[in-house]
């Protein structure tokens, strides 16, 4: 009788270890990792295509937007004034009838 109850208890505990929630979570994590790796690969090859010798590069230009910080924090503290510049890529418009999305 004890052997049968120990066997039932062992089967019950081993069944809990392989609960469907754990396998679904693991499958989700593996899929997420595969998707993230794919996104990194796509970004890498897009960058390689832009930097390929002889390529014209992206159609557009880089503009720098700059402004002066006043030197006063929101809480009233006085700070040194600062000039900030941010590079922004401005794409060229696609000509009418040209390739586009």
C-alpha positions in Angstrom: 0.0 0.0 0.0 2.8 2.4 0.9 4.5 1.7 -2.4 1.4 2.5 -4.4 0.8 5.7 -2.5 4.5 6.7 -2.9 4.2 6.0 -6.7 1.0 8.1 -6.9 2.7 10.9 -5.0 5.8 10.7 -7.3 3.6 10.9 -10.4 1.7 13.9 -9.0 4.8 15.8 -8.2 6.5 15.1 -11.5 3.3 16.2 -13.3 3.5 19.6 -11.5 7.1 20.1 -12.8 6.0 19.9 -16.4 3.0 22.2 -16.0 1.8 23.7 -19.3 2.5 27.3 -18.0 6.3 26.6 -17.8 6.5 25.2 -21.3 4.5 28.0 -22.8 6.7 30.6 -21.0 9.8 28.9 -22.3 8.4 28.8 -25.8 7.6 32.5 -25.5 11.1 33.3 -24.3 12.7 31.3 -27.1 10.5 33.1 -29.7 11.3 36.5 -28.2 15.0 35.8 -28.4 14.7 34.6 -32.0 12.8 37.7 -33.0 15.3 40.0 -31.2 18.2 38.3 -33.0 16.4 38.7 -36.3 15.9 42.4 -35.7 19.6 42.8 -34.9 20.6 41.0 -38.1 18.3 43.1 -40.2 19.7 46.3 -38.7 23.2 45.1 -39.3 22.6 44.3 -43.0 20.8 47.6 -43.5 23.8 49.4 -42.0 26.2 47.4 -44.2 24.1 48.4 -47.3 24.3 52.1 -46.4 28.1 51.9 -45.9 28.8 49.8 -48.9 31.5 51.4 -51.1 30.0 53.1 -54.1 26.5 53.5 -52.6 25.0 56.9 -52.7 23.8 56.8 -49.1 20.4 57.7 -47.9 18.5 60.4 -49.8 18.4 63.4 -47.6 20.5 65.7 -45.4 21.5 66.1 -41.8 20.5 69.4 -40.2 21.6 70.5 -36.7 19.0 72.1 -34.5 20.4 74.1 -31.6 19.1 76.1 -28.7 20.3 77.8 -25.6 19.4 76.5 -22.2 18.7 79.4 -19.9 20.6 78.0 -16.9 17.6 77.9 -14.5 16.3 74.6 -13.4 12.6 73.9 -12.8 13.1 74.1 -9.0 14.7 77.5 -9.3 18.4 76.5 -9.0 20.7 78.6 -11.1 22.9 76.5 -13.5 25.5 77.5 -16.1 23.8 78.3 -19.5 24.4 75.7 -22.1 24.2 75.5 -25.9 22.7 72.2 -27.2 22.8 70.9 -30.8 20.9 67.8 -32.0 21.6 66.3 -35.5 18.3 65.4 -37.3 18.2 63.5 -40.6 15.7 65.1 -43.0 14.8 62.7 -45.9 14.4 64.1 -49.4 10.9 63.9 -50.8 10.2 61.1 -53.3 9.6 62.5 -56.8 6.1 62.0 -58.1 5.8 58.7 -59.9 9.1 57.5 -58.4 9.5 54.4 -56.2 7.8 54.6 -52.9 6.1 52.5 -50.3 
